[in-house]
């Protein structure tokens, strides 16, 4: 059996099975019970500094 045929057989069987298992595992991990609060906290990370910066800048706008 040459290398191409062996790799083709490997990709058609075991690699496909491994990718499917990884995909199902990622879906289960994303929707696992109890992750909603953690996901909500992580989703707010980019906005935390913007809200604090807006509150700090508010008195400066009133002085001008």
C-alpha positions, -999 to 999 in steps of 0.1 A, spaced: 0 0 0 15 33 -10 15 64 13 -13 82 -5 -37 53 -3 -29 48 34 -34 85 42 -66 86 22 -80 56 41 -69 72 74 -86 105 65 -118 88 54 -122 68 86 -104 78 118 -98 115 111 -135 119 102 -144 102 134 -120 123 155 -133 156 139 -169 145 146 -161 137 182 -144 171 186 -174 189 171 -198 172 194 -176 178 224 -174 215 216 -212 218 213 -216 199 246 -190 222 263 -207 254 250 -242 244 262 -233 226 294 -255 232 324 -244 261 346 -224 279 320 -248 307 313 -235 330 341 -199 324 331 -207 331 295 -225 363 304 -195 376 324 -171 368 296 -194 385 271 -192 417 291 -154 419 293 -150 443 262 -175 467 276 -162 470 312 -136 496 305 -158 516 282 -185 520 309 -158 531 334 -143 555 309 -177 571 301 -183 576 338 -149 592 343 -153 614 313 -188 627 323 -176 653 348 -151 666 322 -179 672 297 -199 692 322 -169 715 331 -164 725 294 
